[in-house]
Amino acid sequence: MSGEIRMKILARFLSVPLELIKVSESDSKGWLLEWGNYEYYVLTNDEADDLYREHLDNLFEDTVLTQIPEHLQIYIDKNQWLDDTIGNSSRAEELADYDSIENDIIIGGKVFYIYRVC
């Protein structure tokens, strides 16, 4: 899905003119959009699942492992940790840094998920 389509979806969701929405330069995938000082992800269900898993993977590598002594890290099953975390949290908690809310909008029979990042 192109950035322009995502921009149209976000503009409709926010009820603002399309000209006020732009693709964030900080996101290589083009999934992160900006409206003024605010940032939003506009994702399909599969994209949201993929990004959620990616965020959790980064959390594991950057935070969880750094808290465990190196000699004990061999006892940590990363895949089990990811499965447990996914079973006990939500995409919104990871992707919507601002408010932990997963919004959705249906356009043309397709569901798109919107997460406010900041």
Buried (B, 14 or more C-beta within 10 A) or exposed (E): BEBEEBBBBBBBBBEEEEEEBEBBEEBEBBBBBBBEEEBBBBBBEEBBBBBBBEBBEEBBEEEBBEEEEEEEEEEEEBEEBBEEBBEEEEBBBBBBBEEBEBBEBEEEEEEBBBBBBE
